[in-house]
Amino acid sequence: QLTMSLNSSTLLNEEKSQGPKRTSECLESLELQTPSSFQDNPLQQLQLASQEVLEKAKKSGRSKCPQCSSSRMFYCYTCFVPVETVPTKEIPTVKLPLKIDIIKHPNETDGKSTAVHAKLLAPDDVTIYKYPCIPEYKEKRHEIALVFPGPNSVSVKDIAFHLQKYSKKGVCDKDDDCCREPLLKQAKIEPKEEEENLNECISNNRGEGTRLKKIIFIDSTWNQTNKIITDERLQGLLQIELKTRKTCFWRHQKGKPDTYLSTIEAIYYFLVDYHQEILKENYKGQYDNLLFFFSFMYTLIKNAKCCAGKE
């Protein structure tokens, strides 16, 4: 189902009940293990850049942020830059097919959010906003979509068709009052009339099926999402739902389905589906490095849990 950062971590403090000393000893004994050490690692098939730089940084411990001088592990989650022991040139850069806006809940803990991974790895294409300071999207609603589950959410493969409703020739002119309302509240239109209008749009906009230019994600725990998703600036946007993927996140929220993904997972899986379903191209790992930090942390935490006898 989708997105929210169900909280990510840059530090290995998952094993508090075992005490910091034991966790530290476990990690030291497993330092040389790699993702391939675990045959059940669902991320091991990713085509990732070398993570040797992260291995070295882990051994040397926390380091300073080059901008704010805060002590961090791997990267600074407030400045969105790698720490001094992680040279920027050794971090992969991912080019995305569209722009991404991430709206972060003000109460979401910075150090637990996976949203920063996207900004670190695709800096030219990702912007993070802290709610309520977000852009106005209404004028661009024909080229923007929001990843969030709901009664009107559509799958990635249906984006091109549904965005036709937001074009000037669609069922709702951008100056009409109905454009300010979510789809559920829009005026009823006879199915035949709607189909004719949509067919006209598709005919007039042939070749523009990939006109989606920006995708929005909400970075928040699920219990915090209501305030953001009901904001009037997000009303009327096409909503996309990811239904078939299962999370690997180590801080998955209790009581939520395993199809509720962390923010970086939702971004990654959306782009893979978009590449295949909308761009109609074979996926060859182009966006795998978005999980560069995520997969490394997943392995560290899984190793620690195995060492502690919890798995």
N, C-alpha and C positions, 0 to 999 in steps of 0.2 A: 504494500500500500504505500508508503512513501516516506518521505523525506525527513523531517526533523533530525537535528543532531541529537541522537539519543545519548549524546555526550561522549567525546573522545578524550584520550588522555595522552599527554606527552611524557608522563612519568609512570613508573611501574609501582603503583601503590595499591594494586588490586588485592594484595595479600596481607592486609593490615592485621587480620586475625592471627596470622602466623608470626607477626612481629617483623620489623624492618631488617633486623640482623639476619634472620633466616632467609628472607626474600633475597637480600643482597648476596648471601652465600650461594643460593640456588643459581642466581644469574651469573655469578662468577664461574661456577662450574659448567655452565652451559654456553659460555661466551662464544665458543667456536661453532656452535650449531647454526645451521642455516634453515630456510623454509623447507628444504627438501628432507629435513630430518623427520618431518611429520607427513606420513603418506596421506593423512586425511585432511591436509591443509587445502581448503577450497580455493586459495589464492595462488597456489604454487604454479599454476599454468600461465600466469601473467607474464607478458614480455616486458620486463622491467630493466631500467638502467642499473648499473652496479650499485649495490647498497653498502659497499665497503666504507664509504665516507661516514655512513651512519654507525657502522660497527666501530670505527675508530673513535667517533664522538661519544659513543656509549662507554667505551673503556676510559676515556679521559674525564667523563663526568660533565656536570653542568658547566656552561660557559656564558660569557657576557653577550648580550645583544649589542651589535655595533651602533645602534641608534639610541636606545634608552639606557644601556648598561645594566639592565636587569639580568639576573642569573636565570638561565633557561636551559632546557635540554633539547637539542636539535634545532629549534627555531623559537622566535619570539612571537607569541600568539597575540600580542597587542600591536606590534609594529609590522607584522607579516614579513619578516625577513629571517634567514638562517642565522644561527649564532656564529661566533668567531671560529669555532672549531669545525664548522660545516661550510666550506667555501661555496659561494653561489655558483661558481662555474662547474662544480661537481653535482649540482642538483639539476635534474632533467627539466626541460621546459616543454609544455604541451600546447600545441596550437589547436584551438577549438573552432568548430564550424559556425558558431554563433556566440553572442555575448551572454554572460550569466550575471544576474543580480542575485545576491544572497541577502535576505532580510533577517537580521539577527535580533532575537528577543533581548531586551536590555538586562534581563535577569539570567540569561544563559551564561554560565561560567566560561570565560574566555579560554582557560586552559583545558577545558573538556570538550571544546567544540572541534569538529572535523572540518568545518567550513574553511578554516585557515589553510588547510592542505590545498584546496582549490586555488586560493589566491597565491600561494607560494609557487605552485607548479604551473599555473596558467595566468601569470600576472597581467598580461595584456588583455585578457578576455573576461576577467572576473572582477566584480566590484562588490564589496561588502558594506551594507548599510546597517546602522543600529537603529532599530525602531524607537520612536516614531519618525525619525528623519529618513524618509524614503521618497523616491521620485513620484511625479504624477505620470500615470501610464495611460490615461484615457485616450489621448490623441493618437496613441500608437497601438491601440488594442488589436488592430488587424494584423500585427506582426509580433505580438508578445503572447506568451502563454505562462501559466502558473502551474507548477507541479505540486498537486495537493489532491488527496482523495475526496470525493463527494458524489452526490447523486447525479450530477451532470458531468462528471469527469469522463474523459475519453481516453482511448489508448493512443500511444505514439503514432501508430500507423494511420490513425484517422485525423491527425492534426491538419493536414492540407485541406481536407474536405470541410472541416468545421470552421477553419479560419475564414472561409469564404463568407460566412455569416457576418463577418466584421468589416468587410470591404464596403466601399461606398455604394456598390451596386447590390449589396446583400439585403437580407430581410429587414435590417434595422439601420436606417441612415444615421450617421454619426451625430447629427444634430437632434435626433429624436430623444424624447425623455427616456424611452426604454433602454437606450444605450447606457444609461447610468445605473441600470439594475442588473443583478445577476440573471443568468439565463432562466432560472426557475421563475423569476418574477416578470419576465418580458411578456408583452401582449401575445395572446394566442393567435397563431396564423394557420390558416387551413393547410393541411399537409401538401395538397396539390400545388397551392400557391408557393409554398416554401420550396418545394422541389423545383418548380419552374425558375424561381429566383436564383437558387443555388446553381442550377444547370447553366443559367445565363452567366453567372459569375465565373464558373469554371471555363466556359467557352471564351469569355472575354479576357481571362487571365491565364490562358494556356501557357505552360512553360514557367509559371510562377508558383508551382506547387510547393517549392521549398522556401517560400517567402518569410517563414518564421525567422526573426532576427534576434530575438532575445527570449531567454527562459528564466523564470524566477523561482527561487527555492526559499523556503522558510527554515531558518536555523533555530530550533527551539525544542524543548521537550513537548510531548504531545499535549500535556496538560496546560501548557502556556500558549498554545496556538490560537485559541479562540479570538483573543484581542486583535491579533494581526490579521487573520483571515477575514474578519468582519470589517476591517478598515475600508472606508468608502473608496479609497484610491485603488483598491484591488478588486472592486466589484465589477462584474461584467467581463472579466478576463477569461479566456478559455482555460479550463483546468484539465491537467493531464494526470493520469494515475498509473503508477507502476505496480502491477499485481502479481507478477510471476517470479520475482527475485526474493531470495532469502538473505537476511543480514548475517554478517560474520562479526558484528560489533560486540565487543566484550562488555559494554555497558548497556546492553539492551534493556529497555524499560520493562519492569515486571508486569505481567498481565497483558502485554501487547503482543499481537501476532508476530511471527518471525519474518513477515513480509514488510514490517515497518523498518525502513532502512535508516542508517545514519546519513547525514547530509552528503558526505563525500561519496558514499555508495550510491545514493540516489542520483547524483550528478553523473557519475561514471556510467551507471546502467542506462540512464536516459540517453546519454550520448551514443552508447553502443547501439541501442535500438533506433535512434534517430539516423545514425549512419547507414544502417541496414534498411530500415523501413521507408525513410524519406529521401535520403541521398541515393538510395538504391546501389550502394557500393559494398563490396565484400569487406568485412571487418578483419583487419590484420594487426590488431593491437595498438592502433593509433592513439588511444586514450588510456592505455593500461597504466602509464606512469602517473596518472592522477591518484593511483593507489600506492604510490612510492612510499610514503610515510605510513599509511594505514596498514599495508601488508607487513612492514617491518615491525610495527608495534604489535600487530596481531601475533606474530611469531614469538616475540619476546614474552608477551603475557601468557601465551599458551605454554611456552617452555617453563615459565615460572609456576604455573598451575600444575603442570606435570611433576615438577620437582617437589612441589609441596604435597603431592599425593592426592590432589583434588580431582584428577581426571583418570 
